[in-house]
Amino acid sequence: MRPPNATPGEVRLHGQNCDAAAWTPKCLKLHDWPALDQELWAVGCCYTPFEECGHGARLCEESRKKTLKGYGSWLSFLQAQSWLDASQHPAERITRERLLAYFNAMRARGNRKYSILSRFIELRMAMKVVAPDHDTRLILRPNGVTIRQMLSPHTRPMVVPDASVLFEWGIGLMDGAKLDAPRRYGLVAFRDGLLIAMFASRGRRLRSMALLRLGQELTQYEDRYRIELQPEQVKTGKYDAFSLPERLTPYIRQYINTVRPALLRGNAHDAFWVGLDGTQLNAKGIQHMVFVRSKVRFGVAFGPHRFRHAIATTAPLRDPSHPGLAAPLLGISKGVVQAHYNRANQVMAVQQYEAIIEGFL
């Protein structure tokens, strides 16, 4: 609620005023940053083979670009409020009052929840680069609760299907695809089914899957197909290589020999995923496809990232003796699985409760 003495677009926080209307959201380019910030960024992104590299050097190119953009947004906000002191260390500019003012300014301007959350995540990542010795936890919890909770205090339960259900969904789309139909819907259904089955079985991120090229990232090794992703193609910036399920081998072979050539329509490129017009099916197109098909299949639309939640939930349920199975499978740490992905504890509690209730029936 706006304080009685605040003008429209203004937020008053602990005596510090923020005029949201005075801020035109933009990203300060690196060359427009204060000299100190530029120097600290360069040091944080420096890589040397004989010394410990900075946090920025460990980020993939895409993550580094997002972090630059997010920090540039923060600096532009401080500048608009006359809070940007070029002589001040970046960590000293991080205060609870300013973080809340930044949050409220974005909300006042109508920014979407995901955009606001992304700006704070990028700001924290940037601080790890320019101020690695400082505690960054305040950035994601400026009001004592997480930014995510501040944006959605009453979130609805997340629909997380079992990973095997998602895998069989993909198999079913391929088995039911009419490849000889006059229209190309059957070809698209087969392609989408293969995408879904690969997401469900290995849970790799959308961007990495969209980058696959035939004969490059995706190759055949004996009776299986294998994917090898270079550090710059992976969010964590680490080399990632894995085999796909043997059950998918005949489907991948059919896609390569029959479906993909038909979708190409005479075009020539090595992108593994092909759209209806014969060009590469990019990440945005893949995400849209998953949203549309999941809405039809489950009544709730979700994106490719939900497959990672499904694997992290299903793995410990199927094999409780190996609770850390999902971490290496998804290419992330156990802490990340516990903090962001694993909902199996809740599911197991529900199952136990149902068993107890059934004992009284």
PyMOL commands that set and color helices and strands:
alter all, ss='L'
color gray80, all
select helices_A, chain A and resi 20-22+30-32+35-44+55-58+61-80+90-93+96-108+113-130+137-140+147-151+163-175+185-202+206-210+231-233+246-264+283-298+306-318+326-330+334-341+344-358
alter helices_A, ss='H'
color red, helices_A
select strands_A, chain A and resi 10-13+16-19+218-221+224-229+240-243
alter strands_A, ss='S'
color yellow, strands_A
deselect
rebuild
show_as cartoon
